[in-house]
């Protein structure tokens, strides 16, 4: 009778061991599948992240180029303002020299116009 109990206990333990082993194996199999999927998702996200970083780098380069262009444009604008001021001073001086001129015909005005153009040049 004791031997029958041992056999029954051995069978129950063997079945229990098989069930626990099957459950543990299934769990490991599911975990491995989840790990593989997570690794694939990680690779995809790393690719997206690399593309975003490349886009940000492109934007930063474009912003730096625009900054350089802005500084160059400001320098050109300063030179143009200086040239315009110089030309304005020459024109004002030429107009002051013509201040008292009074003419009635086009022929009388031509020497003054020529002188004005020469002074402005």
C-alpha positions as CSV (number, residue, x, y, z in Angstrom):
1,X,0.0,0.0,0.0
2,X,2.8,2.4,0.8
3,X,4.4,1.5,-2.6
4,X,1.1,2.5,-4.3
5,X,1.2,5.9,-2.6
6,X,4.8,6.4,-3.7
7,X,3.9,5.6,-7.2
8,X,0.9,7.9,-7.1
9,X,3.0,10.7,-5.5
10,X,5.8,10.1,-8.1
11,X,3.2,10.4,-11.0
12,X,1.6,13.5,-9.5
13,X,5.1,15.1,-9.0
14,X,6.1,14.1,-12.6
15,X,2.9,15.7,-14.0
16,X,3.4,18.7,-11.8
17,X,7.0,19.0,-13.0
18,X,5.9,18.7,-16.6
19,X,3.2,21.4,-16.1
20,X,5.6,23.8,-14.4
21,X,8.2,23.1,-17.0
22,X,5.7,23.8,-19.8
23,X,4.5,27.0,-18.2
24,X,8.0,28.2,-17.6
25,X,9.1,27.3,-21.1
26,X,6.0,29.1,-22.5
27,X,6.8,32.1,-20.4
28,X,10.4,32.1,-21.6
29,X,9.3,31.7,-25.2
30,X,6.8,34.6,-24.8
31,X,9.5,36.7,-23.1
32,X,12.0,36.0,-26.0
33,X,9.3,37.0,-28.5
34,X,8.6,40.2,-26.7
35,X,12.4,40.9,-26.4
36,X,12.8,40.3,-30.2
37,X,9.9,42.7,-30.9
38,X,11.3,45.3,-28.5
39,X,14.7,45.0,-30.2
40,X,13.1,45.5,-33.6
41,X,11.1,48.5,-32.4
42,X,14.3,49.9,-30.9
43,X,16.1,49.6,-34.2
44,X,13.2,51.4,-35.9
45,X,13.2,54.1,-33.3
46,X,17.0,54.5,-33.6
47,X,16.6,55.0,-37.3
48,X,13.9,57.6,-36.8
49,X,16.0,59.3,-34.2
50,X,19.0,59.4,-36.5
51,X,16.8,60.9,-39.3
52,X,15.6,63.6,-36.8
53,X,19.1,64.3,-35.7
54,X,20.2,64.7,-39.3
55,X,17.3,67.1,-39.9
56,X,18.2,69.1,-36.9
57,X,21.8,69.3,-38.1
58,X,20.6,70.5,-41.5
59,X,18.4,73.1,-39.8
60,X,21.3,74.3,-37.6
61,X,23.6,74.6,-40.7
62,X,20.9,76.5,-42.5
63,X,20.4,78.9,-39.6
64,X,24.2,79.4,-39.3
65,X,24.3,80.2,-43.1
66,X,21.4,82.6,-42.7
67,X,23.2,84.3,-39.8
68,X,26.4,84.7,-42.0
69,X,24.3,86.1,-44.9
70,X,22.6,88.5,-42.5
71,X,25.9,89.8,-41.2
72,X,27.1,90.2,-44.8
73,X,23.9,92.0,-45.8
74,X,24.2,94.4,-42.8
75,X,27.8,95.2,-43.9
76,X,26.7,95.8,-47.4
77,X,23.9,98.0,-46.1
78,X,26.3,100.0,-44.0
79,X,28.5,100.6,-47.0
80,X,25.5,101.6,-49.1
81,X,24.3,104.0,-46.5
82,X,27.8,105.6,-46.4
83,X,27.8,105.9,-50.2
84,X,24.3,107.3,-50.2
85,X,25.3,109.9,-47.5
86,X,28.4,110.8,-49.5
87,X,26.3,111.2,-52.7
88,X,23.7,113.2,-50.8
89,X,26.4,115.6,-49.5
90,X,27.8,116.0,-53.0
91,X,24.3,116.7,-54.3
92,X,23.6,119.2,-51.5
93,X,26.9,121.0,-52.1
94,X,26.1,121.1,-55.9
95,X,22.7,122.5,-55.2
96,X,24.1,125.2,-52.9
97,X,26.4,126.3,-55.6
98,X,23.4,126.6,-58.0
99,X,21.4,128.5,-55.4
100,X,21.3,131.9,-56.9
101,X,21.0,130.8,-60.6
102,X,18.0,132.2,-62.4
103,X,17.4,131.1,-66.0
104,X,14.5,131.7,-68.4
105,X,15.3,129.3,-71.3
106,X,16.6,125.8,-71.7
107,X,19.7,127.1,-73.4
108,X,20.5,129.3,-70.4
109,X,19.9,126.3,-68.0
110,X,22.2,123.9,-69.8
111,X,25.5,125.2,-68.4
112,X,24.1,125.0,-64.9
113,X,22.7,121.4,-65.5
114,X,26.1,120.4,-66.9
115,X,27.9,121.8,-63.9
116,X,25.4,120.1,-61.5
117,X,26.0,116.8,-63.2
118,X,29.7,117.3,-63.1
119,X,29.6,118.2,-59.4
120,X,27.4,115.2,-58.5
121,X,29.6,112.8,-60.5
